[in-house]
Amino acid sequence: MRMISKRVTLEQINKNTVIQYLNSVLQNRSARNRNNARNNLSSFIEILIDNDLLQTNYVSQLKKLKSTSKRNKSYNSELLKELKVSRPEI
C-alpha cells in the first residue's frame, strides 16, 4: 500500500485526493482492499466531523466496488487420508 510520506493538512485532503489514493490501492491490490481502505477513511472522516473539523463525509458518497471472494478448495476426508499416507510427517 502506498503511504503518504509528507504531512498533509485537512485543507489539502479532498474528494479528489481520496479518489487518487483509492485508485492506487486498487491498482496495487484488489477491489476488496480498496473497499476496506474506503471504509477506514470514511470512519476516520466521521471522527473528524464529530470533532467539527470537517463538514461532510465525501468518502461515504464514493461507490463500493464489486468484489468476488476467492475461496480455497477444501479437501474431503478421503483425500486427506491419502495425503497423510503419502506424507507421514503431516
C-alpha positions in Angstrom: 0.0 0.0 0.0 1.3 3.5 -0.9 1.9 5.6 2.2 1.8 9.4 2.3 5.4 10.4 3.0 4.8 14.1 3.8 2.5 15.8 6.3 -0.9 16.8 4.8 -3.3 19.4 6.3 -7.0 18.8 6.4 -7.4 21.5 3.8 -5.3 19.5 1.4 -7.5 16.4 1.7 -10.5 16.5 -0.6 -12.6 14.1 -2.6 -10.1 14.1 -5.5 -7.1 13.2 -3.3 -9.1 10.3 -1.7 -10.1 9.0 -5.2 -6.4 9.1 -6.3 -5.4 7.2 -3.2 -8.2 4.6 -3.6 -7.3 4.2 -7.2 -3.7 3.5 -6.3 -4.8 0.9 -3.8 -6.9 -0.7 -6.5 -4.0 -0.8 -8.9 -1.7 -2.5 -6.4 -4.1 -4.7 -4.6 -7.8 -5.7 -5.1 -11.3 -4.3 -5.1 -11.7 -5.7 -1.6 -8.6 -3.9 -0.3 -9.9 -0.7 -1.9 -13.3 -1.1 -0.3 -11.6 -1.8 3.1 -9.5 1.4 2.7 -12.6 3.3 1.7 -14.4 2.1 4.9 -11.4 3.0 7.1 -11.2 6.5 5.6 -14.9 7.0 5.9 -14.8 6.1 9.6 -11.8 8.5 10.1 -13.7 11.3 8.4 -16.7 10.6 10.6 -14.5 11.2 13.6 -13.3 14.5 12.1 -16.9 15.5 11.5 -17.8 14.7 15.1 -14.9 16.9 16.3 -16.2 19.7 14.0 -13.0 19.6 11.8 -14.9 18.7 8.6 -18.4 19.3 7.4 -19.3 16.4 5.1 -18.1 12.8 4.6 -17.3 12.8 0.9 -15.8 9.3 1.2 -19.2 7.7 2.0 -20.5 9.1 -1.3 -18.0 7.0 -3.2 -19.3 3.7 -4.5 -18.1 0.4 -3.3 -16.6 -1.8 -6.0 -17.9 -5.2 -6.6 -15.5 -7.8 -5.5 -15.6 -11.6 -5.7 -14.3 -13.5 -2.8 -11.8 -16.3 -3.6 -12.4 -19.4 -1.6 -9.8 -22.0 -1.1 -10.7 -25.6 -2.1 -11.4 -27.8 0.9 -10.2 -31.4 1.0 -12.6 -34.3 1.7 -11.6 -36.8 4.3 -10.5 -39.5 1.8 -8.1 -37.1 0.1 -6.7 -36.1 3.5 -6.1 -39.7 4.4 -4.3 -40.2 1.1 -2.1 -37.2 1.8 -1.2 -38.4 5.3 -0.3 -41.8 3.9 2.0 -40.4 1.3 3.5 -37.8 3.6 3.5 -39.2 7.2 5.2 -36.0 8.6 1.9 -34.1 8.1 
